[in-house]
Amino acid sequence: VVGLGNYGLRGTRHSVGMAVLDRLARQLLVADGWQVDRRCCADVALAAAHDLELVLLKPRRFMNLNGLSVASAAEVYSLRPEDIYLVHDDLDKTLGKVAIKKGGSAR
């Protein structure tokens, strides 16, 4: 699960993905487990839920470069595209509205 955003710019709508990951890490009781993984330039926490092993990832890059961290993490942690969930803002949605979709585009 990847929380997209601008690393270091907390509290902005564009970094909501990272805020969601922080909350998820607390709920999964791994909030103290964040580690810097230099191989993918990201903060990573490992968790388990519902018989799944989860990699929580917060790229340490600006939003437009988050994909580099996601691609590296996919290689490091042997993840397939269908294993990856991205959490990000969408200005076309009302603040607080959540949607789950498969696939997507640059928009």
MARVEX-566731 format. One record per atom (N, C-alpha, C): x, y, z. Coordinates in steps of 0.001 Angstrom, whole numbers, padded with zeros to 6 digits, always signed. Example, Ala and Ser with C-alpha at 12.3 -4.5 7.8 and 13.67 -1.06 7.14 Angstrom:
BEGIN
+013190-005690+007800 +012300-004500+007800 +013200-003300+007800 +012850-002250+007080 +013670-001060+007140 +012900+000030+007870 
This chain:
BEGIN
+000864-001164+000000 +000000+000000+000000 +000906+001220+000000 +000728+002071-000984 +001595+003236-001165 +000810+004514-000891 +001336+005349-000026 +000752+006656+000235 +001501+007698-000573 +000883+008158-001650 +001537+009139-002519 +001434+010534-001925 +002388+011374-002274 +002361+012758-001808 +003718+013411-001956 +003831+014568-001376 +005096+015302-001350 +005726+015102+000014 +006782+014309+000062 +007420+013975+001318 +007856+015246+002042 +007538+015336+003305 +007935+016482+004109 +006943+017628+004096 +005923+017552+003265 +004919+018619+003202 +003607+018104+003790 +003619+017841+005081 +002429+017330+005772 +001319+018372+005788 +000110+017870+005882 -001035+018751+006051 -001568+019349+004769 -000997+018980+003631 -001522+019479+002360 -002393+018392+001732 -003374+018809+000974 -004266+017843+000332 -003475+016906-000571 -002446+017421-001215 -001665+016623-002147 -000925+015488-001427 -000727+015600-000122 -000010+014573+000637 -000944+013714+001486 -002213+013689+001132 -003189+012924+001910 -002863+011432+001905 -002262+010924+000844 -001913+009510+000787 -000977+009117+001913 -000024+009984+002217 +000913+009701+003297 +000219+009770+004654 -000721+010679+004814 -001471+010780+006064 -002306+009521+006282 -002898+009004+005213 -003683+007772+005310 -002777+006610+005718 -001564+006555+005161 -000628+005476+005528 -000218+005577+006989 -000022+006789+007484 +000299+006955+008908 -000824+006401+009769 -002046+006696+009392 -003214+006209+010145 -003327+004694+010055 -003122+004153+008857 -003179+002709+008663 -002104+002015+009508 -000898+002589+009539 +000191+002009+010345 -000190+001990+011827 -000851+003051+012300 -001298+003056+013700 -002326+001959+013943 -003280+001817+013025 -004325+000800+013184 -003757-000613+013139 -002692-000810+012370 -002067-002129+012260 -000968-002331+013308 -000827-001339+014201 +000135-001399+015302 +001584-001491+014834 +001893-000808+013724 +003280-000778+013231 +003788+000653+013060 +003108+001601+013697 +003486+003012+013539 +004907+003290+014006 +005411+002491+014941 +006794+002659+015401 +007780+001871+014543 +007277+001198+013521 +008121+000334+012708 +008596+000927+011395 +008327+002219+011158 +008790+002839+009909 +010318+002823+009864 +010845+002379+008720 +012289+002359+008484 +012568+002999+007134 +013689+003687+007031 +014094+004230+005732 +014686+003086+004925 +014136+002864+003731 +014681+001865+002811 +015308+002621+001653 +016618+002722+001683 +017341+003490+000661 +017256+002847-000721 +016962+001553-000774 +016856+000871-002067 +015708+001422-002902 +014676+001915-002233 +013532+002460-002971 +013228+003900-002571 +014129+004518-001830 +013982+005913-001425 +012594+006152-000819 +012320+005395+000261 +010998+005471+000880 +011072+005057+002342 +010072+005476+003099 +009853+004960+004444 +008979+003725+004278 +009356+002639+004944 +008651+001372+004796 +008318+000809+006175 +007117+000270+006295 +006715-000475+007491 +006076-001770+007007 +006427-002861+007643 +005859-004160+007291 +004772-004501+008299 +003669-005058+007804 +002533-005373+008668 +001843-006628+008165 +000962-007158+008986 +000139-008301+008598 -001310-007980+008942 -002209-008396+008069 -003641-008190+008293 -004414-009195+007452 -005361-009873+008055 -006222-010819+007340 -005411-011820+006531 -004396-012397+007144 -003539-013401+006505 -002765-012862+005304 -002567-011561+005240 -001771-010941+004185 -000539-010292+004781 +000552-010340+004052 +001740-009585+004428 +001688-008273+003664 +001792-007167+004378 +001676-005847+003763 +002997-005100+003831 +003281-004392+002755 +004384-003445+002719 +003730-002067+002632 +003907-001255+003667 +003403+000123+003647 +004552+000994+003193 +004312+001849+002215 +005383+002612+001585 +005020+004086+001463 +005905+004944+001955 +005764+006389+001778 +007027+006871+001057 +006917+007144-000256 +008096+007598-001000 +008681+008873-000399 +009997+008984-000411 +010698+010160+000101 +011033+011104-001053 +010103+011290-001940 +010288+012138-003127 +009067+013048-003273 +009177+013983-004207 +008005+014787-004520 +007051+013973-005377 +005793+014355-005379 +004710+013601-005999 +005041+013122-007413 +005565+013987-008244 +005805+013617-009639 +006904+012574-009797 +007643+012281-008726 +008708+011281-008779 +008397+010056-007922 +007211+009996-007319 +006838+008862-006465 +006904+007535-007217 +006615+007557-008500 +006624+006333-009304 +007970+005626-009298 +009053+006382-009193 +010387+005774-009133 +010527+004923-007876 +010014+005425-006757 +010060+004667-005504 +009160+003442-005575 +007994+003586-006173 +007063+002464-006285 +007671+001369-007158 +008268+001745-008281 +008888+000758-009171 +010039+000037-008471 +010855+000776-007744 +011969+000153-007018 +011456-000787-005934 +010434-000360-005202 +009864-001193-004141 +009259-002467-004727 +008635-002362-005884 +008053-003537-006527 +009141-004568-006807 +010283-004093-007234 +011395-005008-007509 +011978-005573-006211 +012242-004713-005242 +012849-005130-003973 +011966-006126-003225 +010652-005864-003193 +009732-006696-002416 +008967-007716-003264 +009380-007889-004515 +008767-008872-005433 +007258-008678-005555 +006851-007447-005841 +005435-007114-005985 +005057-007034-007459 +003889-007560-007775 +003344-007430-009124 +002444-006196-009152 +002186-005633-010316 +001310-004447-010378 -000028-004664-009670 -000602-005856-009790 -001905-006104-009167 -001820-006219-007648 -000600-006266-007100 -000399-006306-005645 -000346-004907-005032 -000263-003882-005856 +000011-002525-005382 -001265-001691-005342 -001503-001067-004183 -002617-000136-004009 -002029+001243-003765 -002493+002224-004519 -002025+003603-004372 -003095+004423-003667 -002685+005190-002679 -003600+006101-001981 -003136+007506-002331 -004035+008289-002922 -003650+009632-003383 -004862+010554-003409 -004571+011839-003566 -005650+012812-003679 -006176+012825-005110 -007354+013377-005278 -007958+013532-006594 -008813+014791-006536 -008367+015828-007190 -009075+017104-007132 -010464+017042-007776 -010726+015977-008552 -012047+015811-009147 -013054+015245-008147 -012599+014870-006965 -013482+014322-005935 -013611+015308-004781 -014745+015299-004153 -014984+016116-002978 -014057+015665-001859 -013527+016612-001104 -012645+016283+000010 -013340+015313+000955 -012681+014212+001276 -013249+013191+002147 -013901+012040+001397 -014148+012184+000103 -014726+011131-000716 -013646+010126-001061 -013965+008847-000923 -013015+007784-001212 -013553+006918-002337 -012681+006519-003238 -013072+005631-004328 -011984+004587-004503 -012386+003409-004907 -011439+002342-005238 -011662+002015-006695 -010574+001998-007463 -010697+001661-008870 -009511+000823-009298 -009719+000056-010346 -008662-000760-010910 -008201-000078-012186 -006902+000168-012279 -006370+000833-013465 -006435+002329-013305 -006074+003028-014349 -006106+004482-014291 -005201+005094-015330 -005039+006380-015206 -004211+007126-016159 -003471+008207-015380 -002767+009041-016102 -002039+010143-015461 -002978+011097-014739 -004234+011142-015109 -005209+011985-014409 -005626+011260-013184 
